[in-house]
Amino acid sequence: VKNGIIPPNRVGILVGSQIEEYYLNSISHGKKDYYPLKTPDEVYTGLMNDYIDASLWSNISSTYHVNNMYCELMTVGVAFSHSFYQIPVKRGWLYKADLNSHILSFMESAEIDRISAKWFGRSTASTQFVLIDLSTHLNELASAMLETMCSLAKDSILNFENDSDFDFDKLPKKITILFVSSKFVATMKSKPDQVEKVFILEEDKSRVDNQERFATGKDLIFLLADAIYRCYNKEAKAYSESGDMSSANRKKEEVNRIHSELKKTHQRFFRRDSTINTSTSTLTRVIWLKSKLEDDVEMKRLINLFDEIISSFSVFANLSDLREYLHEHETFAHIFLIIDTDYDDLVVADFHKRSNIKIVCRYGQSSSKNETTIDNYPELCLHLTHDLITHYNKLGTHYSTKKEAKTAKEMFTKAHELCKKGLEF
């Protein structure tokens, strides 16, 4: 500004502020040649709307707003003044020495830095998703999906092309979910404390279990989308419960934007190449929509029964949460849905329309029992086991036809394991 690189009339200053006084006294020598701003918000909206090129404003306020509300903007330069705050107390106050001591201890501790990072640091996700040595193992669709997610969740996703570029010690100290090649896993001596989960692209197909180890890079990218969805919604809920509705809404908007762009990516590939068919994904999920969450012995038994075979078993007690989840994953997996009989028939009919939901059965006591209503646990186990056996046999046949012997064998093995479980009932 002083060197005239930015014309004075393109510099915004709030009228009546201390910044205006500083500018007049120290920079323009009394000339009101700047662009006058009427409200503090115009410090930022003026830049966004391009009627100023720069603005002068409080360092603390600018840092907070730029990092949390106007992320397209940035602060530059160094502070040209400092503010001081004092705590008035009575003369001769008995606790003055104690107060001074505690303030000094507080300043010497890391607490100020922690508070500053919380309120004035750049807003980032609490969980980071780290991909290592996967890029060369992704097909075109998976690569496009990853590129989409990286562009929209760049603060959350770290993608390392190969393991030589990676160092755990240089990672931000946040909850970490790893998506890695089996080659990299072999070099890991131990799992760092910050790593919550590890999903592996397995070269040895005999070790694929579709829970931790997966056969294709595409499966891992679908899981990444799943993990981001869950994480962002969890953060949105936490913000909402704390009363920070602005951050909660921002997180929800990010989730919706990621879903929308991923869907566009899918559609682009489907239109171009009709051979891409996510209905043959091996990811298989069982979901139970409960009327309320409780310590349910039958639910736990069912989870334990199928946990080692299916990709995941999820429980929802909120219809809107389930609908949102299914909307996000409508092309990602095969879903077997159990619904408590407390839910209306119209709810069940709606789920029947969804292409990725293979089976819908109702569980519980009901006066209007039909062929899809089950009222006892053994029958539920038999029903679900039979449907899953049929499902995995179909997948096995599909992959056998495609000459993918390893995956076909894995699917048939799952069907066989389910047959053995069925004999135990």
Secondary structure per residue as TSV (DSSP state, phi and psi in degrees):
chain	resnum	aa	ss	phi	psi
A	1	V	-	360.0	-47.0
A	2	K	T	-63.8	-33.2
A	3	N	T	-84.5	-0.5
A	4	G	S	78.8	11.0
A	5	I	S	-65.7	-38.4
A	6	I	S	-105.3	122.7
A	7	P	-	-58.5	141.2
A	8	P	G	-54.9	-36.8
A	9	N	G	-73.9	-1.4
A	10	R	G	-107.4	10.3
A	11	V	E	-106.6	120.8
A	12	G	E	-90.0	133.5
A	13	I	E	-138.0	134.3
A	14	L	E	-73.1	123.2
A	15	V	T	-65.7	133.6
A	16	G	T	85.1	3.9
A	17	S	S	-93.9	166.9
A	18	Q	H	-64.8	-29.3
A	19	I	H	-63.1	-40.0
A	20	E	H	-62.5	-43.0
A	21	E	H	-61.9	-42.9
A	22	Y	H	-62.7	-43.9
A	23	Y	H	-61.9	-46.3
A	24	L	H	-64.9	-37.7
A	25	N	H	-80.6	-35.6
A	26	S	H	-110.2	-18.8
A	27	I	T	-117.3	-55.8
A	28	S	S	-94.4	-6.9
A	29	H	T	54.9	48.6
A	30	G	T	93.7	-9.9
A	31	K	-	-82.0	126.2
A	32	K	-	-90.4	67.3
A	33	D	-	-98.7	9.0
A	34	Y	S	-91.1	173.8
A	35	Y	E	-87.3	117.8
A	36	P	E	-76.8	128.3
A	37	L	E	-104.6	138.7
A	38	K	S	-94.2	-27.5
A	39	T	S	-133.8	155.8
A	40	P	T	-58.0	-33.4
A	41	D	T	-61.5	-30.6
A	42	E	H	-67.9	-17.0
A	43	V	H	-56.6	-35.2
A	44	Y	H	-101.4	-42.9
A	45	T	H	-67.8	-29.4
A	46	G	H	-62.3	-38.9
A	47	L	H	-70.4	-41.5
A	48	M	H	-64.2	-36.1
A	49	N	T	-90.1	0.1
A	50	D	T	67.7	29.4
A	51	Y	S	-103.1	3.7
A	52	I	-	-140.6	158.4
A	53	D	S	-101.8	-19.7
A	54	A	E	-157.5	158.7
A	55	S	E	-142.5	152.0
A	56	L	-	-107.0	129.5
A	57	W	-	-159.6	173.1
A	58	S	-	-55.1	133.3
A	59	N	H	-60.7	-47.9
A	60	I	H	-65.1	-47.1
A	61	S	H	-62.6	-43.8
A	62	S	H	-62.9	-43.4
A	63	T	H	-59.9	-45.6
A	64	Y	H	-63.8	-49.1
A	65	H	H	-66.9	-39.9
A	66	V	H	-68.8	-38.8
A	67	N	H	-79.0	-22.0
A	68	N	H	-122.5	-19.0
A	69	M	T	-125.2	-39.5
A	70	Y	-	-119.2	70.9
A	71	C	T	-68.6	-14.4
A	72	E	T	-76.3	-14.2
A	73	L	-	-97.5	170.1
A	74	M	-	-148.5	155.4
A	75	T	-	-97.0	145.9
A	76	V	-	-135.8	163.0
A	77	G	S	79.4	-177.0
A	78	V	-	-111.5	158.8
A	79	A	-	-65.1	138.5
A	80	F	S	-102.9	0.4
A	81	S	-	-158.2	163.7
A	82	H	-	-127.3	147.1
A	83	S	-	-108.4	148.8
A	84	F	-	-125.4	145.3
A	85	Y	-	-122.7	141.6
A	86	Q	-	-124.8	153.1
A	87	I	-	-111.8	108.8
A	88	P	-	-74.5	135.0
A	89	V	-	-135.4	165.4
A	90	K	-	-69.1	145.7
A	91	R	T	-61.8	132.7
A	92	G	T	75.3	19.0
A	93	W	-	-58.8	135.7
A	94	L	T	-62.2	-32.4
A	95	Y	T	-102.9	16.6
A	96	K	H	-60.1	-45.7
A	97	A	H	-63.5	-41.0
A	98	D	H	-63.5	-42.0
A	99	L	H	-62.7	-45.9
A	100	N	H	-60.1	-41.2
A	101	S	H	-64.2	-43.3
A	102	H	H	-69.0	-37.2
A	103	I	H	-63.2	-43.2
A	104	L	H	-62.9	-43.8
A	105	S	H	-62.8	-39.2
A	106	F	H	-63.4	-41.6
A	107	M	H	-68.0	-32.8
A	108	E	H	-81.4	-18.5
A	109	S	S	-82.1	178.4
A	110	A	S	-89.3	4.6
A	111	E	H	-65.2	-39.6
A	112	I	H	-62.7	-41.8
A	113	D	H	-63.2	-38.4
A	114	R	H	-64.9	-45.4
A	115	I	H	-65.4	-41.2
A	116	S	H	-62.3	-42.5
A	117	A	H	-65.0	-36.8
A	118	K	H	-65.6	-45.5
A	119	W	H	-96.7	-26.2
A	120	F	H	-119.3	-6.2
A	121	G	S	-75.9	162.2
A	122	R	-	-65.2	133.0
A	123	S	-	-68.1	121.3
A	124	T	-	-134.7	163.6
A	125	A	-	-68.9	150.7
A	126	S	S	-78.3	-15.0
A	127	T	E	-120.3	138.4
A	128	Q	E	-115.3	145.2
A	129	F	E	-112.4	116.5
A	130	V	E	-111.9	122.9
A	131	L	E	-108.7	130.3
A	132	I	E	-131.9	124.7
A	133	D	S	58.7	43.6
A	134	L	-	-115.5	-24.5
A	135	S	G	-54.4	-38.8
A	136	T	G	-79.0	-5.0
A	137	H	G	-106.4	9.5
A	138	L	-	-101.9	139.2
A	139	N	-	-77.7	-178.9
A	140	E	H	-64.6	-40.4
A	141	L	H	-64.6	-47.6
A	142	A	H	-61.9	-39.5
A	143	S	H	-63.4	-40.7
A	144	A	H	-66.5	-39.8
A	145	M	H	-63.2	-44.0
A	146	L	H	-63.4	-42.3
A	147	E	H	-60.5	-40.5
A	148	T	H	-62.8	-47.5
A	149	M	H	-66.2	-38.7
A	150	C	H	-64.2	-35.7
A	151	S	H	-72.1	-28.1
A	152	L	H	-100.1	-19.7
A	153	A	S	-130.0	46.6
A	154	K	T	-65.0	-23.6
A	155	D	T	-77.6	-13.5
A	156	S	T	-106.6	-25.1
A	157	I	E	-109.8	128.1
A	158	L	E	-118.4	120.8
A	159	N	E	-116.4	114.9
A	160	F	E	-105.3	121.4
A	161	E	S	-60.1	-39.3
A	162	N	S	-145.4	164.8
A	163	D	G	-69.4	-18.8
A	164	S	G	-70.3	-20.3
A	165	D	G	-85.8	-3.5
A	166	F	-	-107.6	141.0
A	167	D	-	-145.6	116.7
A	168	F	G	-56.8	-35.9
A	169	D	G	-65.3	-21.2
A	170	K	G	-92.9	-1.9
A	171	L	S	-74.6	144.8
A	172	P	-	-57.7	143.0
A	173	K	S	-80.8	74.4
A	174	K	S	-129.8	164.8
A	175	I	E	-55.7	131.2
A	176	T	E	-125.4	134.7
A	177	I	E	-115.7	122.7
A	178	L	E	-97.1	138.9
A	179	F	E	-125.1	107.3
A	180	V	E	-138.9	165.5
A	181	S	E	-83.0	157.1
A	182	S	H	-65.5	-26.7
A	183	K	H	-62.2	-43.1
A	184	F	H	-69.1	-40.9
A	185	V	H	-57.4	-36.0
A	186	A	T	-63.4	-21.2
A	187	T	T	-92.0	-9.1
A	188	M	-	-79.4	119.9
A	189	K	S	-77.1	-34.1
A	190	S	S	-157.7	164.1
A	191	K	-	-92.3	119.4
A	192	P	-	-57.6	152.5
A	193	D	T	-58.9	-32.4
A	194	Q	T	-75.9	-13.6
A	195	V	E	-81.9	117.6
A	196	E	E	-87.7	-42.2
A	197	K	E	-142.3	154.6
A	198	V	E	-131.7	123.8
A	199	F	E	-112.4	132.7
A	200	I	E	-120.4	133.7
A	201	L	E	-85.4	107.0
A	202	E	-	-92.3	124.6
A	203	E	S	-74.5	-37.9
A	204	D	S	-82.7	99.8
A	205	K	G	-62.9	-20.8
A	206	S	G	-70.2	-15.5
A	207	R	G	-98.3	-3.4
A	208	V	-	-65.9	129.1
A	209	D	-	-125.3	-3.4
A	210	N	S	57.6	24.9
A	211	Q	S	-124.1	-50.7
A	212	E	S	-115.8	-33.4
A	213	R	E	-115.5	131.1
A	214	F	E	-127.5	155.9
A	215	A	S	-84.1	-28.8
A	216	T	-	-129.2	153.0
A	217	G	H	-64.5	-30.4
A	218	K	H	-61.5	-40.4
A	219	D	H	-61.0	-40.0
A	220	L	H	-67.4	-36.0
A	221	I	H	-68.6	-37.5
A	222	F	H	-61.7	-41.3
A	223	L	H	-64.7	-36.7
A	224	L	H	-61.1	-45.8
A	225	A	H	-60.2	-41.1
A	226	D	H	-61.3	-46.8
A	227	A	H	-65.4	-41.0
A	228	I	H	-63.7	-42.8
A	229	Y	H	-57.3	-50.7
A	230	R	H	-63.9	-43.7
A	231	C	H	-63.9	-48.3
A	232	Y	H	-65.0	-38.9
A	233	N	H	-67.5	-35.7
A	234	K	H	-64.1	-42.1
A	235	E	H	-66.5	-39.9
A	236	A	H	-61.6	-41.4
A	237	K	H	-64.6	-41.3
A	238	A	H	-64.2	-42.8
A	239	Y	H	-60.4	-44.0
A	240	S	H	-62.6	-43.8
A	241	E	H	-66.6	-27.2
A	242	S	T	-84.7	-4.8
A	243	G	T	92.3	0.4
A	244	D	-	-89.7	77.8
A	245	M	H	-69.4	-28.7
A	246	S	H	-62.2	-47.8
A	247	S	H	-68.2	-37.1
A	248	A	H	-61.7	-45.9
A	249	N	H	-66.4	-35.3
A	250	R	H	-64.8	-41.0
A	251	K	H	-64.5	-42.1
A	252	K	H	-63.3	-39.2
A	253	E	H	-63.7	-38.3
A	254	E	H	-63.7	-42.9
A	255	V	H	-60.5	-47.3
A	256	N	H	-64.0	-37.6
A	257	R	H	-67.9	-41.8
A	258	I	H	-62.3	-45.2
A	259	H	H	-61.0	-44.6
A	260	S	H	-61.8	-44.1
A	261	E	H	-71.3	-35.7
A	262	L	H	-64.7	-38.2
A	263	K	H	-64.3	-40.2
A	264	K	H	-63.1	-39.2
A	265	T	H	-61.9	-45.2
A	266	H	H	-58.5	-49.8
A	267	Q	H	-61.9	-36.3
A	268	R	H	-62.5	-41.1
A	269	F	H	-75.3	-35.3
A	270	F	H	-63.9	-41.0
A	271	R	H	-65.7	-35.6
A	272	R	H	-82.5	-34.0
A	273	D	-	-138.0	102.6
A	274	S	T	-72.4	-6.7
A	275	T	T	-80.2	-14.2
A	276	I	-	-75.5	122.0
A	277	N	-	-140.3	100.2
A	278	T	G	-73.4	-8.7
A	279	S	G	-66.7	-15.0
A	280	T	G	-99.1	15.1
A	281	S	-	-61.6	146.4
A	282	T	-	-85.2	-8.9
A	283	L	-	-66.3	123.4
A	284	T	E	-131.9	123.5
A	285	R	E	-121.7	142.7
A	286	V	E	-108.2	130.3
A	287	I	E	-125.5	135.0
A	288	W	E	-116.6	118.6
A	289	L	E	-93.9	105.3
A	290	K	-	-91.1	154.4
A	291	S	S	-76.0	-23.5
A	292	K	S	-161.4	149.2
A	293	L	-	-82.3	130.9
A	294	E	-	-154.4	171.8
A	295	D	-	-76.5	85.4
A	296	D	-	-98.1	112.8
A	297	V	H	-64.8	-42.7
A	298	E	H	-63.4	-39.5
A	299	M	H	-63.1	-44.5
A	300	K	H	-63.6	-39.7
A	301	R	H	-63.9	-39.9
A	302	L	H	-67.3	-41.2
A	303	I	H	-61.0	-46.7
A	304	N	H	-63.3	-32.3
A	305	L	H	-66.8	-41.9
A	306	F	H	-107.6	-3.5
A	307	D	T	-58.7	-35.7
A	308	E	T	-82.4	-5.1
A	309	I	T	-110.7	-51.4
A	310	I	S	-80.2	167.3
A	311	S	S	-71.0	-39.3
A	312	S	E	-163.9	158.0
A	313	F	E	-130.1	115.6
A	314	S	E	-117.7	151.0
A	315	V	E	-126.0	131.0
A	316	F	E	-122.9	144.8
A	317	A	S	-121.3	13.7
A	318	N	-	-135.6	120.9
A	319	L	H	-62.6	-40.9
A	320	S	H	-66.7	-36.8
A	321	D	H	-62.9	-41.7
A	322	L	H	-65.8	-43.4
A	323	R	H	-61.3	-40.8
A	324	E	H	-64.4	-41.5
A	325	Y	H	-62.9	-45.4
A	326	L	H	-66.4	-35.3
A	327	H	H	-62.6	-39.2
A	328	E	H	-69.8	-32.6
A	329	H	T	-113.2	28.4
A	330	E	T	-65.4	-19.5
A	331	T	T	-119.8	8.8
A	332	F	T	-93.9	-23.8
A	333	A	-	-160.0	163.7
A	334	H	E	-86.4	133.1
A	335	I	E	-123.3	129.9
A	336	F	E	-108.6	119.1
A	337	L	E	-111.7	128.6
A	338	I	E	-110.8	129.0
A	339	I	E	-124.7	129.3
A	340	D	E	-60.6	145.7
A	341	T	T	-68.3	-9.3
A	342	D	T	-66.0	-21.0
A	343	Y	S	-81.3	148.0
A	344	D	-	-67.1	154.3
A	345	D	H	-60.1	-32.2
A	346	L	H	-64.7	-33.3
A	347	V	H	-63.9	-45.1
A	348	V	H	-63.2	-42.7
A	349	A	H	-61.1	-36.8
A	350	D	H	-63.6	-40.6
A	351	F	H	-69.8	-30.4
A	352	H	H	-62.5	-23.3
A	353	K	T	-78.1	-15.8
A	354	R	-	-81.2	129.0
A	355	S	T	-67.5	-29.5
A	356	N	T	-88.3	-5.5
A	357	I	E	-88.4	112.6
A	358	K	E	-77.9	-46.3
A	359	I	E	-136.5	138.7
A	360	V	E	-124.9	121.2
A	361	C	E	-128.6	152.0
A	362	R	E	-107.1	142.8
A	363	Y	E	-130.6	132.6
A	364	G	S	131.1	177.5
A	365	Q	-	-78.4	133.3
A	366	S	-	-150.6	143.2
A	367	S	S	-77.6	-20.1
A	368	S	S	-112.3	62.8
A	369	K	-	-71.6	138.2
A	370	N	-	-136.7	-169.0
A	371	E	T	-66.7	-17.5
A	372	T	T	-99.6	0.8
A	373	T	E	-98.9	129.2
A	374	I	E	-122.5	132.4
A	375	D	-	-115.7	8.2
A	376	N	S	-144.6	151.7
A	377	Y	H	-63.2	-47.2
A	378	P	H	-57.4	-40.6
A	379	E	H	-66.4	-37.5
A	380	L	H	-61.4	-44.1
A	381	C	H	-61.1	-46.0
A	382	L	H	-63.7	-43.6
A	383	H	H	-61.1	-49.4
A	384	L	H	-67.8	-39.3
A	385	T	H	-61.3	-45.7
A	386	H	H	-60.0	-44.9
A	387	D	H	-65.7	-38.8
A	388	L	H	-70.4	-36.3
A	389	I	H	-60.5	-47.2
A	390	T	H	-59.6	-42.7
A	391	H	H	-62.0	-50.2
A	392	Y	H	-69.8	-32.0
A	393	N	H	-64.6	-39.4
A	394	K	H	-64.7	-42.3
A	395	L	H	-63.6	-41.6
A	396	G	H	-60.2	-43.1
A	397	T	H	-63.7	-41.3
A	398	H	H	-60.3	-49.9
A	399	Y	H	-71.2	-28.0
A	400	S	H	-65.7	-41.1
A	401	T	H	-62.6	-34.7
A	402	K	T	-82.4	4.1
A	403	K	T	65.9	25.5
A	404	E	-	-99.5	80.1
A	405	A	H	-62.8	-39.9
A	406	K	H	-62.6	-48.6
A	407	T	H	-67.1	-39.2
A	408	A	H	-60.1	-45.1
A	409	K	H	-61.3	-41.0
A	410	E	H	-62.0	-42.6
A	411	M	H	-66.1	-43.7
A	412	F	H	-65.0	-35.0
A	413	T	H	-64.4	-40.7
A	414	K	H	-61.9	-42.1
A	415	A	H	-61.8	-40.7
A	416	H	H	-65.0	-42.6
A	417	E	H	-61.7	-38.0
A	418	L	H	-67.2	-35.9
A	419	C	H	-60.4	-42.5
A	420	K	H	-65.5	-37.7
A	421	K	H	-65.4	-36.8
A	422	G	H	-62.3	-31.9
A	423	L	H	-72.0	-16.7
A	424	E	H	-81.4	-18.0
A	425	F	-	-70.1	360.0
